[in-house]
Amino acid sequence: MARPKNTLDTVQVTISTTPQVKEILERLTSSGLYGKNAADTAHALLKERIRELMEKGQVPD
């Protein structure tokens, strides 16, 4: 099933990480739960963590 088109504007963010973190992202990607590549998986995990912080009221205004 194809994902719906993103209706929000997006901006590109570039990060650098260790080979170990990239390997974990790739393993999570292969599970099929987070995305189609390491970048998609990192994006999904980051959004998940931001939601958790917002629910706890830990995101500054």
C-alpha positions in Angstrom: 0.0 0.0 0.0 1.4 3.4 -1.0 1.8 6.1 1.6 -0.4 9.2 1.2 1.3 12.3 -0.2 2.7 14.6 2.5 0.5 17.7 2.7 3.0 19.5 4.9 6.0 21.5 3.7 9.3 19.7 4.5 12.9 20.8 5.1 16.0 18.7 4.8 18.1 18.1 7.9 21.4 16.3 7.6 23.0 14.4 10.5 26.2 12.5 11.0 26.3 9.4 13.2 28.4 6.5 14.0 28.6 3.3 11.9 27.0 1.5 14.9 23.9 3.7 14.9 23.6 3.4 11.1 23.8 -0.4 11.4 21.0 -0.4 14.0 18.9 1.9 11.8 19.4 -0.6 8.9 18.4 -3.5 11.1 15.3 -1.7 12.2 14.5 -0.9 8.6 14.7 -4.5 7.6 12.0 -5.3 10.2 9.6 -3.4 8.0 8.2 -1.3 10.8 9.8 2.1 10.4 10.6 2.9 6.8 12.2 1.8 3.5 15.8 3.0 4.4 17.9 4.2 7.3 16.9 7.8 6.8 13.2 7.0 6.9 13.7 4.9 10.0 15.6 7.7 11.7 12.8 10.1 10.8 10.1 7.8 12.2 12.1 7.3 15.4 12.7 11.0 15.8 9.0 11.8 15.3 8.1 9.1 17.8 10.4 10.6 20.5 9.2 14.2 19.8 5.6 13.0 20.4 6.6 11.4 23.7 8.4 14.7 24.8 5.3 16.7 23.8 3.0 14.4 25.7 5.2 14.9 28.8 5.2 18.7 28.3 8.9 18.7 27.8 9.0 20.7 24.6 9.7 24.4 25.3 7.3 27.0 23.7 
